[in-house]
Amino acid sequence: MAEPRMSRTAVAAAAVGLGLLAAAAVPFVRAYADSPRHRPAASFGVAADQAGCDAELTDPVSGVGMHVGPGTSQPTATRVGYETVPPSSGPHYVYPAQRARRFYLPQDRPAMEELVHNLEHGYTVVWYTGTLPAAEVEALRELAVKLGDDAYGEKFIVSAWDDSYGAFPAGRPLAMSHWGRTAGYRQFCARVSGAAIERFVLAHPAADAPEVDGM
């Protein structure tokens, strides 16, 4: 009768071991599901219908391949007066902002002329002003991880806006822009909405750009 008793003991021990392994795995599974990359875009900020987004604007485009600033035939042209706020096309610096960064604060944002070069390469840039509440800025930081993923083409940047290039409409501290092959696109919003921003990104994919192969 000893053998059945030992078998029951082994089964019980195995069950306890599996239970401990499962319990240990729970925090890792939860962390995976809660990470910005694996959360749905709609979980960031408010619902699209609560974001106060204006109708999308369509702009004529210009400046394809037009480089200014250091290393060009116009080395002293270090600031461009863009036709729209925020820009959706235009002359730009030789080098875009680095691909590895997805989010910028006011103190470390790239030059506007660098980010416009990113637009030419198919990026969507989300711009936010200093009036956007801190909690919403943090939501944008996390959303940049999500929408900067390869599932969306890896061409997505969030940057603080430089007010010296023009003012956003009153009550609209957030804007999106994209430089397409035949038109530029912009949209202003009152609040951060991952769903609204994702919708803009999907409507204007990285493949719709003057220089899709650019980094």
Biotite code that builds the C-alpha atoms (Angstrom):
import biotite.structure as struc

atoms = struc.array([
    struc.Atom([0.000, 0.000, 0.000], chain_id="A", res_id=1, res_name="MET", atom_name="CA", element="C"),
    struc.Atom([3.031, 2.255, 0.195], chain_id="A", res_id=2, res_name="ALA", atom_name="CA", element="C"),
    struc.Atom([3.240, 2.763, -3.554], chain_id="A", res_id=3, res_name="GLU", atom_name="CA", element="C"),
    struc.Atom([-0.230, 4.369, -4.041], chain_id="A", res_id=4, res_name="PRO", atom_name="CA", element="C"),
    struc.Atom([0.431, 6.600, -1.045], chain_id="A", res_id=5, res_name="ARG", atom_name="CA", element="C"),
    struc.Atom([3.702, 7.779, -2.602], chain_id="A", res_id=6, res_name="MET", atom_name="CA", element="C"),
    struc.Atom([1.962, 8.360, -5.939], chain_id="A", res_id=7, res_name="SER", atom_name="CA", element="C"),
    struc.Atom([-0.643, 10.531, -4.276], chain_id="A", res_id=8, res_name="ARG", atom_name="CA", element="C"),
    struc.Atom([2.102, 12.473, -2.523], chain_id="A", res_id=9, res_name="THR", atom_name="CA", element="C"),
    struc.Atom([3.961, 13.007, -5.803], chain_id="A", res_id=10, res_name="ALA", atom_name="CA", element="C"),
    struc.Atom([0.804, 14.223, -7.527], chain_id="A", res_id=11, res_name="VAL", atom_name="CA", element="C"),
    struc.Atom([0.085, 16.631, -4.691], chain_id="A", res_id=12, res_name="ALA", atom_name="CA", element="C"),
    struc.Atom([3.639, 17.951, -4.762], chain_id="A", res_id=13, res_name="ALA", atom_name="CA", element="C"),
    struc.Atom([3.476, 18.435, -8.516], chain_id="A", res_id=14, res_name="ALA", atom_name="CA", element="C"),
    struc.Atom([0.188, 20.305, -8.190], chain_id="A", res_id=15, res_name="ALA", atom_name="CA", element="C"),
    struc.Atom([1.657, 22.588, -5.553], chain_id="A", res_id=16, res_name="VAL", atom_name="CA", element="C"),
    struc.Atom([4.690, 23.203, -7.746], chain_id="A", res_id=17, res_name="GLY", atom_name="CA", element="C"),
    struc.Atom([2.558, 24.078, -10.745], chain_id="A", res_id=18, res_name="LEU", atom_name="CA", element="C"),
    struc.Atom([0.479, 26.390, -8.595], chain_id="A", res_id=19, res_name="GLY", atom_name="CA", element="C"),
    struc.Atom([3.575, 28.204, -7.402], chain_id="A", res_id=20, res_name="LEU", atom_name="CA", element="C"),
    struc.Atom([4.849, 28.562, -10.963], chain_id="A", res_id=21, res_name="LEU", atom_name="CA", element="C"),
    struc.Atom([1.501, 29.931, -12.101], chain_id="A", res_id=22, res_name="ALA", atom_name="CA", element="C"),
    struc.Atom([1.415, 32.412, -9.231], chain_id="A", res_id=23, res_name="ALA", atom_name="CA", element="C"),
    struc.Atom([4.944, 33.545, -10.034], chain_id="A", res_id=24, res_name="ALA", atom_name="CA", element="C"),
    struc.Atom([4.011, 34.041, -13.684], chain_id="A", res_id=25, res_name="ALA", atom_name="CA", element="C"),
    struc.Atom([1.014, 36.280, -12.955], chain_id="A", res_id=26, res_name="VAL", atom_name="CA", element="C"),
    struc.Atom([3.022, 39.503, -12.385], chain_id="A", res_id=27, res_name="PRO", atom_name="CA", element="C"),
    struc.Atom([4.946, 38.970, -15.609], chain_id="A", res_id=28, res_name="PHE", atom_name="CA", element="C"),
    struc.Atom([1.784, 38.328, -17.621], chain_id="A", res_id=29, res_name="VAL", atom_name="CA", element="C"),
    struc.Atom([0.151, 41.387, -16.080], chain_id="A", res_id=30, res_name="ARG", atom_name="CA", element="C"),
    struc.Atom([3.204, 43.557, -16.789], chain_id="A", res_id=31, res_name="ALA", atom_name="CA", element="C"),
    struc.Atom([3.217, 42.363, -20.400], chain_id="A", res_id=32, res_name="TYR", atom_name="CA", element="C"),
    struc.Atom([-0.461, 43.176, -20.868], chain_id="A", res_id=33, res_name="ALA", atom_name="CA", element="C"),
    struc.Atom([-0.113, 46.566, -19.156], chain_id="A", res_id=34, res_name="ASP", atom_name="CA", element="C"),
    struc.Atom([2.951, 47.692, -21.105], chain_id="A", res_id=35, res_name="SER", atom_name="CA", element="C"),
    struc.Atom([2.205, 50.549, -23.535], chain_id="A", res_id=36, res_name="PRO", atom_name="CA", element="C"),
    struc.Atom([3.267, 48.460, -26.525], chain_id="A", res_id=37, res_name="ARG", atom_name="CA", element="C"),
    struc.Atom([0.643, 45.794, -25.825], chain_id="A", res_id=38, res_name="HIS", atom_name="CA", element="C"),
    struc.Atom([-2.284, 47.957, -24.757], chain_id="A", res_id=39, res_name="ARG", atom_name="CA", element="C"),
    struc.Atom([-4.892, 48.992, -27.337], chain_id="A", res_id=40, res_name="PRO", atom_name="CA", element="C"),
    struc.Atom([-4.426, 52.541, -28.618], chain_id="A", res_id=41, res_name="ALA", atom_name="CA", element="C"),
    struc.Atom([-7.924, 53.416, -27.423], chain_id="A", res_id=42, res_name="ALA", atom_name="CA", element="C"),
    struc.Atom([-6.808, 52.869, -23.808], chain_id="A", res_id=43, res_name="SER", atom_name="CA", element="C"),
    struc.Atom([-4.700, 56.046, -23.885], chain_id="A", res_id=44, res_name="PHE", atom_name="CA", element="C"),
    struc.Atom([-6.527, 59.270, -23.080], chain_id="A", res_id=45, res_name="GLY", atom_name="CA", element="C"),
    struc.Atom([-10.207, 59.776, -23.784], chain_id="A", res_id=46, res_name="VAL", atom_name="CA", element="C"),
    struc.Atom([-12.535, 58.299, -26.368], chain_id="A", res_id=47, res_name="ALA", atom_name="CA", element="C"),
    struc.Atom([-12.333, 59.778, -29.854], chain_id="A", res_id=48, res_name="ALA", atom_name="CA", element="C"),
    struc.Atom([-15.737, 61.436, -29.552], chain_id="A", res_id=49, res_name="ASP", atom_name="CA", element="C"),
    struc.Atom([-14.612, 63.191, -26.346], chain_id="A", res_id=50, res_name="GLN", atom_name="CA", element="C"),
    struc.Atom([-11.336, 64.542, -27.736], chain_id="A", res_id=51, res_name="ALA", atom_name="CA", element="C"),
    struc.Atom([-12.780, 67.675, -29.328], chain_id="A", res_id=52, res_name="GLY", atom_name="CA", element="C"),
    struc.Atom([-10.983, 67.076, -32.613], chain_id="A", res_id=53, res_name="CYS", atom_name="CA", element="C"),
    struc.Atom([-11.642, 69.513, -35.438], chain_id="A", res_id=54, res_name="ASP", atom_name="CA", element="C"),
    struc.Atom([-12.230, 68.407, -39.009], chain_id="A", res_id=55, res_name="ALA", atom_name="CA", element="C"),
    struc.Atom([-9.059, 67.294, -40.756], chain_id="A", res_id=56, res_name="GLU", atom_name="CA", element="C"),
    struc.Atom([-7.337, 69.913, -42.905], chain_id="A", res_id=57, res_name="LEU", atom_name="CA", element="C"),
    struc.Atom([-5.787, 69.184, -46.308], chain_id="A", res_id=58, res_name="THR", atom_name="CA", element="C"),
    struc.Atom([-2.882, 71.340, -47.509], chain_id="A", res_id=59, res_name="ASP", atom_name="CA", element="C"),
    struc.Atom([-0.969, 71.750, -50.766], chain_id="A", res_id=60, res_name="PRO", atom_name="CA", element="C"),
    struc.Atom([2.576, 70.423, -50.415], chain_id="A", res_id=61, res_name="VAL", atom_name="CA", element="C"),
    struc.Atom([5.942, 71.902, -51.340], chain_id="A", res_id=62, res_name="SER", atom_name="CA", element="C"),
    struc.Atom([9.606, 71.482, -50.514], chain_id="A", res_id=63, res_name="GLY", atom_name="CA", element="C"),
    struc.Atom([10.238, 67.885, -51.585], chain_id="A", res_id=64, res_name="VAL", atom_name="CA", element="C"),
    struc.Atom([13.993, 67.351, -51.471], chain_id="A", res_id=65, res_name="GLY", atom_name="CA", element="C"),
    struc.Atom([14.551, 71.023, -50.630], chain_id="A", res_id=66, res_name="MET", atom_name="CA", element="C"),
    struc.Atom([17.326, 71.157, -48.038], chain_id="A", res_id=67, res_name="HIS", atom_name="CA", element="C"),
    struc.Atom([18.406, 74.284, -46.196], chain_id="A", res_id=68, res_name="VAL", atom_name="CA", element="C"),
    struc.Atom([20.842, 75.065, -43.404], chain_id="A", res_id=69, res_name="GLY", atom_name="CA", element="C"),
    struc.Atom([24.351, 73.739, -42.763], chain_id="A", res_id=70, res_name="PRO", atom_name="CA", element="C"),
    struc.Atom([25.723, 71.477, -45.476], chain_id="A", res_id=71, res_name="GLY", atom_name="CA", element="C"),
    struc.Atom([23.517, 72.946, -48.208], chain_id="A", res_id=72, res_name="THR", atom_name="CA", element="C"),
    struc.Atom([23.725, 75.732, -50.764], chain_id="A", res_id=73, res_name="SER", atom_name="CA", element="C"),
    struc.Atom([21.809, 77.866, -48.229], chain_id="A", res_id=74, res_name="GLN", atom_name="CA", element="C"),
    struc.Atom([23.895, 77.345, -45.071], chain_id="A", res_id=75, res_name="PRO", atom_name="CA", element="C"),
    struc.Atom([22.565, 80.433, -43.302], chain_id="A", res_id=76, res_name="THR", atom_name="CA", element="C"),
    struc.Atom([18.909, 79.512, -43.854], chain_id="A", res_id=77, res_name="ALA", atom_name="CA", element="C"),
    struc.Atom([18.526, 77.935, -40.432], chain_id="A", res_id=78, res_name="THR", atom_name="CA", element="C"),
    struc.Atom([14.889, 78.839, -39.887], chain_id="A", res_id=79, res_name="ARG", atom_name="CA", element="C"),
    struc.Atom([11.995, 78.223, -42.271], chain_id="A", res_id=80, res_name="VAL", atom_name="CA", element="C"),
    struc.Atom([8.758, 80.189, -42.305], chain_id="A", res_id=81, res_name="GLY", atom_name="CA", element="C"),
    struc.Atom([6.266, 77.400, -42.877], chain_id="A", res_id=82, res_name="TYR", atom_name="CA", element="C"),
    struc.Atom([2.969, 77.913, -44.654], chain_id="A", res_id=83, res_name="GLU", atom_name="CA", element="C"),
    struc.Atom([0.906, 76.092, -42.035], chain_id="A", res_id=84, res_name="THR", atom_name="CA", element="C"),
    struc.Atom([0.818, 75.561, -38.275], chain_id="A", res_id=85, res_name="VAL", atom_name="CA", element="C"),
    struc.Atom([1.977, 72.923, -37.665], chain_id="A", res_id=86, res_name="PRO", atom_name="CA", element="C"),
    struc.Atom([3.904, 72.237, -40.892], chain_id="A", res_id=87, res_name="PRO", atom_name="CA", element="C"),
    struc.Atom([2.690, 69.460, -43.173], chain_id="A", res_id=88, res_name="SER", atom_name="CA", element="C"),
    struc.Atom([5.469, 69.973, -45.763], chain_id="A", res_id=89, res_name="SER", atom_name="CA", element="C"),
    struc.Atom([8.205, 72.430, -46.657], chain_id="A", res_id=90, res_name="GLY", atom_name="CA", element="C"),
    struc.Atom([11.974, 72.994, -46.822], chain_id="A", res_id=91, res_name="PRO", atom_name="CA", element="C"),
    struc.Atom([13.947, 71.222, -44.139], chain_id="A", res_id=92, res_name="HIS", atom_name="CA", element="C"),
    struc.Atom([17.391, 70.359, -42.803], chain_id="A", res_id=93, res_name="TYR", atom_name="CA", element="C"),
    struc.Atom([19.591, 67.723, -44.436], chain_id="A", res_id=94, res_name="VAL", atom_name="CA", element="C"),
    struc.Atom([19.163, 65.280, -41.555], chain_id="A", res_id=95, res_name="TYR", atom_name="CA", element="C"),
    struc.Atom([15.894, 64.267, -39.863], chain_id="A", res_id=96, res_name="PRO", atom_name="CA", element="C"),
    struc.Atom([15.488, 63.682, -36.142], chain_id="A", res_id=97, res_name="ALA", atom_name="CA", element="C"),
    struc.Atom([16.873, 60.335, -35.012], chain_id="A", res_id=98, res_name="GLN", atom_name="CA", element="C"),
    struc.Atom([14.640, 57.354, -35.587], chain_id="A", res_id=99, res_name="ARG", atom_name="CA", element="C"),
    struc.Atom([15.273, 55.826, -32.164], chain_id="A", res_id=100, res_name="ALA", atom_name="CA", element="C"),
    struc.Atom([13.432, 58.605, -30.291], chain_id="A", res_id=101, res_name="ARG", atom_name="CA", element="C"),
    struc.Atom([9.643, 58.687, -30.216], chain_id="A", res_id=102, res_name="ARG", atom_name="CA", element="C"),
    struc.Atom([8.925, 61.380, -27.641], chain_id="A", res_id=103, res_name="PHE", atom_name="CA", element="C"),
    struc.Atom([10.359, 64.829, -26.949], chain_id="A", res_id=104, res_name="TYR", atom_name="CA", element="C"),
    struc.Atom([9.911, 67.397, -24.196], chain_id="A", res_id=105, res_name="LEU", atom_name="CA", element="C"),
    struc.Atom([10.352, 71.158, -24.726], chain_id="A", res_id=106, res_name="PRO", atom_name="CA", element="C"),
    struc.Atom([13.943, 71.028, -23.475], chain_id="A", res_id=107, res_name="GLN", atom_name="CA", element="C"),
    struc.Atom([15.128, 68.304, -25.860], chain_id="A", res_id=108, res_name="ASP", atom_name="CA", element="C"),
    struc.Atom([12.908, 68.597, -28.925], chain_id="A", res_id=109, res_name="ARG", atom_name="CA", element="C"),
    struc.Atom([14.618, 68.596, -32.336], chain_id="A", res_id=110, res_name="PRO", atom_name="CA", element="C"),
    struc.Atom([14.607, 71.641, -34.577], chain_id="A", res_id=111, res_name="ALA", atom_name="CA", element="C"),
    struc.Atom([11.360, 72.125, -36.461], chain_id="A", res_id=112, res_name="MET", atom_name="CA", element="C"),
    struc.Atom([13.294, 71.782, -39.703], chain_id="A", res_id=113, res_name="GLU", atom_name="CA", element="C"),
    struc.Atom([14.525, 68.338, -38.660], chain_id="A", res_id=114, res_name="GLU", atom_name="CA", element="C"),
    struc.Atom([11.027, 67.122, -37.861], chain_id="A", res_id=115, res_name="LEU", atom_name="CA", element="C"),
    struc.Atom([9.711, 68.354, -41.206], chain_id="A", res_id=116, res_name="VAL", atom_name="CA", element="C"),
    struc.Atom([12.316, 66.096, -42.818], chain_id="A", res_id=117, res_name="HIS", atom_name="CA", element="C"),
    struc.Atom([10.814, 63.243, -40.788], chain_id="A", res_id=118, res_name="ASN", atom_name="CA", element="C"),
    struc.Atom([7.429, 64.175, -42.220], chain_id="A", res_id=119, res_name="LEU", atom_name="CA", element="C"),
    struc.Atom([8.880, 63.877, -45.731], chain_id="A", res_id=120, res_name="GLU", atom_name="CA", element="C"),
    struc.Atom([9.943, 60.312, -44.895], chain_id="A", res_id=121, res_name="HIS", atom_name="CA", element="C"),
    struc.Atom([6.414, 59.266, -43.943], chain_id="A", res_id=122, res_name="GLY", atom_name="CA", element="C"),
    struc.Atom([6.246, 60.083, -40.252], chain_id="A", res_id=123, res_name="TYR", atom_name="CA", element="C"),
    struc.Atom([3.178, 61.321, -38.483], chain_id="A", res_id=124, res_name="THR", atom_name="CA", element="C"),
    struc.Atom([4.187, 63.920, -35.915], chain_id="A", res_id=125, res_name="VAL", atom_name="CA", element="C"),
    struc.Atom([1.943, 64.724, -32.958], chain_id="A", res_id=126, res_name="VAL", atom_name="CA", element="C"),
    struc.Atom([2.654, 68.149, -31.492], chain_id="A", res_id=127, res_name="TRP", atom_name="CA", element="C"),
    struc.Atom([1.553, 69.371, -28.061], chain_id="A", res_id=128, res_name="TYR", atom_name="CA", element="C"),
    struc.Atom([1.738, 72.812, -26.494], chain_id="A", res_id=129, res_name="THR", atom_name="CA", element="C"),
    struc.Atom([2.674, 73.837, -22.976], chain_id="A", res_id=130, res_name="GLY", atom_name="CA", element="C"),
    struc.Atom([-0.995, 74.104, -22.019], chain_id="A", res_id=131, res_name="THR", atom_name="CA", element="C"),
    struc.Atom([-1.594, 70.362, -22.303], chain_id="A", res_id=132, res_name="LEU", atom_name="CA", element="C"),
    struc.Atom([-2.037, 68.907, -18.774], chain_id="A", res_id=133, res_name="PRO", atom_name="CA", element="C"),
    struc.Atom([0.846, 66.814, -17.450], chain_id="A", res_id=134, res_name="ALA", atom_name="CA", element="C"),
    struc.Atom([-1.274, 63.662, -17.253], chain_id="A", res_id=135, res_name="ALA", atom_name="CA", element="C"),
    struc.Atom([-2.086, 63.968, -20.944], chain_id="A", res_id=136, res_name="GLU", atom_name="CA", element="C"),
    struc.Atom([1.562, 64.574, -21.812], chain_id="A", res_id=137, res_name="VAL", atom_name="CA", element="C"),
    struc.Atom([2.347, 61.316, -20.026], chain_id="A", res_id=138, res_name="GLU", atom_name="CA", element="C"),
    struc.Atom([-0.395, 59.578, -22.019], chain_id="A", res_id=139, res_name="ALA", atom_name="CA", element="C"),
    struc.Atom([1.302, 60.823, -25.188], chain_id="A", res_id=140, res_name="LEU", atom_name="CA", element="C"),
    struc.Atom([4.649, 59.510, -23.985], chain_id="A", res_id=141, res_name="ARG", atom_name="CA", element="C"),
    struc.Atom([3.176, 56.032, -23.578], chain_id="A", res_id=142, res_name="GLU", atom_name="CA", element="C"),
    struc.Atom([1.199, 56.261, -26.812], chain_id="A", res_id=143, res_name="LEU", atom_name="CA", element="C"),
    struc.Atom([4.443, 57.028, -28.657], chain_id="A", res_id=144, res_name="ALA", atom_name="CA", element="C"),
    struc.Atom([5.693, 53.585, -27.609], chain_id="A", res_id=145, res_name="VAL", atom_name="CA", element="C"),
    struc.Atom([2.533, 51.966, -28.974], chain_id="A", res_id=146, res_name="LYS", atom_name="CA", element="C"),
    struc.Atom([2.261, 53.813, -32.285], chain_id="A", res_id=147, res_name="LEU", atom_name="CA", element="C"),
    struc.Atom([6.015, 53.808, -32.851], chain_id="A", res_id=148, res_name="GLY", atom_name="CA", element="C"),
    struc.Atom([5.888, 50.019, -33.118], chain_id="A", res_id=149, res_name="ASP", atom_name="CA", element="C"),
    struc.Atom([6.547, 48.211, -36.388], chain_id="A", res_id=150, res_name="ASP", atom_name="CA", element="C"),
    struc.Atom([2.853, 47.315, -36.586], chain_id="A", res_id=151, res_name="ALA", atom_name="CA", element="C"),
    struc.Atom([2.280, 50.976, -37.507], chain_id="A", res_id=152, res_name="TYR", atom_name="CA", element="C"),
    struc.Atom([5.350, 51.362, -39.713], chain_id="A", res_id=153, res_name="GLY", atom_name="CA", element="C"),
    struc.Atom([7.664, 52.667, -36.961], chain_id="A", res_id=154, res_name="GLU", atom_name="CA", element="C"),
    struc.Atom([7.317, 56.254, -38.183], chain_id="A", res_id=155, res_name="LYS", atom_name="CA", element="C"),
    struc.Atom([5.669, 58.143, -35.358], chain_id="A", res_id=156, res_name="PHE", atom_name="CA", element="C"),
    struc.Atom([6.981, 60.972, -33.187], chain_id="A", res_id=157, res_name="ILE", atom_name="CA", element="C"),
    struc.Atom([5.466, 63.073, -30.410], chain_id="A", res_id=158, res_name="VAL", atom_name="CA", element="C"),
    struc.Atom([7.134, 66.445, -29.862], chain_id="A", res_id=159, res_name="SER", atom_name="CA", element="C"),
    struc.Atom([6.548, 69.560, -27.824], chain_id="A", res_id=160, res_name="ALA", atom_name="CA", element="C"),
    struc.Atom([5.520, 72.426, -30.088], chain_id="A", res_id=161, res_name="TRP", atom_name="CA", element="C"),
    struc.Atom([7.698, 75.519, -30.502], chain_id="A", res_id=162, res_name="ASP", atom_name="CA", element="C"),
    struc.Atom([5.333, 78.488, -30.136], chain_id="A", res_id=163, res_name="ASP", atom_name="CA", element="C"),
    struc.Atom([7.718, 80.747, -32.066], chain_id="A", res_id=164, res_name="SER", atom_name="CA", element="C"),
    struc.Atom([6.538, 78.995, -35.243], chain_id="A", res_id=165, res_name="TYR", atom_name="CA", element="C"),
    struc.Atom([2.936, 80.040, -34.693], chain_id="A", res_id=166, res_name="GLY", atom_name="CA", element="C"),
    struc.Atom([-0.013, 79.569, -32.366], chain_id="A", res_id=167, res_name="ALA", atom_name="CA", element="C"),
    struc.Atom([-2.478, 76.705, -32.287], chain_id="A", res_id=168, res_name="PHE", atom_name="CA", element="C"),
    struc.Atom([-6.188, 77.597, -32.273], chain_id="A", res_id=169, res_name="PRO", atom_name="CA", element="C"),
    struc.Atom([-7.603, 78.476, -28.854], chain_id="A", res_id=170, res_name="ALA", atom_name="CA", element="C"),
    struc.Atom([-8.510, 75.407, -26.832], chain_id="A", res_id=171, res_name="GLY", atom_name="CA", element="C"),
    struc.Atom([-6.547, 73.097, -29.105], chain_id="A", res_id=172, res_name="ARG", atom_name="CA", element="C"),
    struc.Atom([-3.255, 72.152, -27.414], chain_id="A", res_id=173, res_name="PRO", atom_name="CA", element="C"),
    struc.Atom([-2.641, 69.136, -29.630], chain_id="A", res_id=174, res_name="LEU", atom_name="CA", element="C"),
    struc.Atom([-2.178, 68.680, -33.368], chain_id="A", res_id=175, res_name="ALA", atom_name="CA", element="C"),
    struc.Atom([-1.179, 65.958, -35.809], chain_id="A", res_id=176, res_name="MET", atom_name="CA", element="C"),
    struc.Atom([0.451, 66.360, -39.198], chain_id="A", res_id=177, res_name="SER", atom_name="CA", element="C"),
    struc.Atom([1.489, 64.106, -42.082], chain_id="A", res_id=178, res_name="HIS", atom_name="CA", element="C"),
    struc.Atom([3.149, 64.837, -45.427], chain_id="A", res_id=179, res_name="TRP", atom_name="CA", element="C"),
    struc.Atom([1.554, 62.702, -48.131], chain_id="A", res_id=180, res_name="GLY", atom_name="CA", element="C"),
    struc.Atom([2.599, 62.321, -51.758], chain_id="A", res_id=181, res_name="ARG", atom_name="CA", element="C"),
    struc.Atom([-0.024, 64.721, -53.068], chain_id="A", res_id=182, res_name="THR", atom_name="CA", element="C"),
    struc.Atom([-1.240, 66.608, -49.990], chain_id="A", res_id=183, res_name="ALA", atom_name="CA", element="C"),
    struc.Atom([-0.420, 67.473, -46.414], chain_id="A", res_id=184, res_name="GLY", atom_name="CA", element="C"),
    struc.Atom([-2.789, 66.648, -43.585], chain_id="A", res_id=185, res_name="TYR", atom_name="CA", element="C"),
    struc.Atom([-3.394, 68.278, -40.202], chain_id="A", res_id=186, res_name="ARG", atom_name="CA", element="C"),
    struc.Atom([-5.852, 67.895, -37.360], chain_id="A", res_id=187, res_name="GLN", atom_name="CA", element="C"),
    struc.Atom([-6.235, 69.751, -34.060], chain_id="A", res_id=188, res_name="PHE", atom_name="CA", element="C"),
    struc.Atom([-7.689, 68.258, -30.873], chain_id="A", res_id=189, res_name="CYS", atom_name="CA", element="C"),
    struc.Atom([-8.643, 69.544, -27.434], chain_id="A", res_id=190, res_name="ALA", atom_name="CA", element="C"),
    struc.Atom([-7.594, 66.401, -25.557], chain_id="A", res_id=191, res_name="ARG", atom_name="CA", element="C"),
    struc.Atom([-5.402, 63.360, -26.018], chain_id="A", res_id=192, res_name="VAL", atom_name="CA", element="C"),
    struc.Atom([-7.236, 60.406, -27.525], chain_id="A", res_id=193, res_name="SER", atom_name="CA", element="C"),
    struc.Atom([-5.286, 57.323, -28.533], chain_id="A", res_id=194, res_name="GLY", atom_name="CA", element="C"),
    struc.Atom([-8.231, 56.252, -30.659], chain_id="A", res_id=195, res_name="ALA", atom_name="CA", element="C"),
    struc.Atom([-8.342, 59.560, -32.566], chain_id="A", res_id=196, res_name="ALA", atom_name="CA", element="C"),
    struc.Atom([-4.578, 59.636, -33.067], chain_id="A", res_id=197, res_name="ILE", atom_name="CA", element="C"),
    struc.Atom([-4.509, 56.009, -34.209], chain_id="A", res_id=198, res_name="GLU", atom_name="CA", element="C"),
    struc.Atom([-7.278, 56.785, -36.689], chain_id="A", res_id=199, res_name="ARG", atom_name="CA", element="C"),
    struc.Atom([-5.191, 59.630, -38.156], chain_id="A", res_id=200, res_name="PHE", atom_name="CA", element="C"),
    struc.Atom([-2.094, 57.394, -38.385], chain_id="A", res_id=201, res_name="VAL", atom_name="CA", element="C"),
    struc.Atom([-4.006, 54.625, -40.135], chain_id="A", res_id=202, res_name="LEU", atom_name="CA", element="C"),
    struc.Atom([-5.627, 57.081, -42.544], chain_id="A", res_id=203, res_name="ALA", atom_name="CA", element="C"),
    struc.Atom([-2.191, 58.455, -43.469], chain_id="A", res_id=204, res_name="HIS", atom_name="CA", element="C"),
    struc.Atom([0.267, 55.549, -43.382], chain_id="A", res_id=205, res_name="PRO", atom_name="CA", element="C"),
    struc.Atom([4.029, 55.836, -43.680], chain_id="A", res_id=206, res_name="ALA", atom_name="CA", element="C"),
    struc.Atom([3.768, 54.473, -47.224], chain_id="A", res_id=207, res_name="ALA", atom_name="CA", element="C"),
    struc.Atom([2.027, 57.695, -48.284], chain_id="A", res_id=208, res_name="ASP", atom_name="CA", element="C"),
    struc.Atom([5.008, 60.047, -48.360], chain_id="A", res_id=209, res_name="ALA", atom_name="CA", element="C"),
    struc.Atom([7.341, 61.719, -50.862], chain_id="A", res_id=210, res_name="PRO", atom_name="CA", element="C"),
    struc.Atom([10.352, 59.699, -49.659], chain_id="A", res_id=211, res_name="GLU", atom_name="CA", element="C"),
    struc.Atom([9.080, 56.461, -48.155], chain_id="A", res_id=212, res_name="VAL", atom_name="CA", element="C"),
    struc.Atom([12.527, 54.833, -48.016], chain_id="A", res_id=213, res_name="ASP", atom_name="CA", element="C"),
    struc.Atom([13.994, 57.547, -45.822], chain_id="A", res_id=214, res_name="GLY", atom_name="CA", element="C"),
    struc.Atom([14.738, 56.743, -42.207], chain_id="A", res_id=215, res_name="MET", atom_name="CA", element="C"),
])
